[in-house]
Amino acid sequence: MTSSLKGHSKDLGDNFIIRRVLPAMEKRSVGPFVFFDHFGPVPVVTGEELVVRAHPHIGLATITFLYDGVITHRDSLKVEMDIRPHETNWMVAGSGIVHSERSKFDAKFEVMEGIQTWIALPKEKEEMDPSFEHFSELEIPVLKKDGLVFRLLGGDFLGLHSPATVHSPLFYADIEMKPEADTVNWILSDKEEAGLYISRGSIESNGESYAVGSMVLFEKGTTVTFKAKQNSRLMLLGGEPLTEKRHLYWNFVSTSQDIIERAKERWAKDEFPKVPGETDRIPLPT
């Protein structure tokens, strides 16, 4: 039987509910991916449905991808960027970055829904300089077959190469699939593992059915195989697994607990860089 994970609901405040799939007790990471949240769908009425005040990150890259709605990203690199469906924001925290996220009202969208993931940086790059990249829909490589649309958001897969700067071997993709599409069989190398998350619809894989909130896991060297049972939206993620243990505390990821302790002290003492124009920030958890 194919193994899988099931996301659990978490309230981020103001009844903003997300499904958190990674990290899980059964599996802490998939490839270099250490965090996976599916947020929404929630109605967008005022544009203030999501307000995440300024907060720090270290040792990771965050990727935001939307199905519906608009989010404004602002950070300590002085970047201010709206992200819309079929676009991606890649933020590398490295030695430390601070950012905020807020939903934005747009008459085109009645709801907001999307995925945010974290990728642990390789040990030798954990304290690299922070950076930010945004990619429009036109910049994202797409593969289309009957009933299948595959958008490569990061890394290399199926002969496609994403323009996003990545720091370890990985792949990350958005998939739309209709039930009339042929069964997918994608062979992983003996160094790569993968997860397939169901955001919408349902699929069948190796004789088992999976619905929204499930992530099907595929071990190194196996075949990613699935077929849509109805119109479905999926996220494929994976790559070479991490070779060192990662410590996770709040928004901090590192191979070193000492580095995390220093980051906690820096945030408590207000020593991180600032997001221009923002004074309200999320305090260190107690």
C-alpha positions, 0 to 999 in steps of 0.5 A, a space after each residue: 500500500 502506498 503511504 500517505 499523510 493527512 493534513 490537520 487543521 490549524 487556526 492562524 487567528 481570526 478563523 483563518 484555517 489552514 491545513 498543515 501537512 508537513 512536518 508530520 510525526 510520520 515524516 518530517 520532510 519530503 526531499 528538502 521540503 520541511 513545511 507545507 500549508 494549504 490555506 483557504 479557501 476563505 471569502 475575500 470581502 474586505 481584503 483584510 482576511 489575511 494579515 500576517 504582521 512582520 516576522 523573521 525567517 532563517 535557514 530556509 526558502 519560502 514559496 507562495 503559490 495562489 489558486 485564488 486571490 491576491 496577497 501583498 508581500 513586503 520584506 526587509 529587502 525593500 521588496 513590495 510585490 503582489 502575487 496572483 494566481 499562477 505566479 510564484 514568490 520565492 524568498 530565501 531567508 538565509 542569515 535572516 529576513 523579515 516579511 509581512 503578508 496581507 490579502 488584498 481585495 480584488 473584484 476578480 476573486 471571491 475567495 483566497 486559496 493557496 499553498 505555502 511551502 518551506 525548503 530547508 537550505 543546504 547546511 553550507 548555504 543556511 547563512 547565505 544572503 537573503 534574496 527574493 524572486 517573483 515569477 509571472 505566469 508567462 515565466 513558468 514552464 508549462 507542459 500540456 497533454 490531453 486533460 493535464 496541465 503541468 506547471 513547473 514552479 521550481 527545479 527540474 522535472 519532465 525535461 522542464 527547467 524552472 527559472 527560479 533559483 534553487 540551492 539543492 536538487 528538487 522539483 515543485 509543480 502545480 498540476 491540473 488534471 481531468 478524469 479523462 487524462 491518462 494515468 500518469 507514470 513518472 519514474 523517480 531517480 534513486 536519489 529522489 523522493 516525492 509527495 503528491 498533495 490533493 488540493 482539489 478533487 480526488 485521485 487514485 494511486 496504486 489502488 487507493 483513493 485520496 481526497 483533498 488534504 492528503 499527500 501521497 508519498 513516493 519513495 526514492 526510485 519508485 514511480 509517481 503514478 496516479 489518475 484523477 477521479 474528478 477534476 483535480 488540482 495537485 501539488 507535486 514536490 520532492 527531490 533529494 532528501 536532507 542529509 542532516 537533521 533540521 531543527 525547526 522552531 517557529 519560523 526558524 530552520 537550521 542544522 544548528 540549535 545554537 543558530 536558532 537560539 541566536 535568532 530567537 535572541 536577535 528577534 527578542 532584542 529587535 536586531 533583525 532588519 526592518 520592513 520599511 514603514 512597518 512597526 507592528 511585528 509578531 512577538 517571539 512565541 512564549 
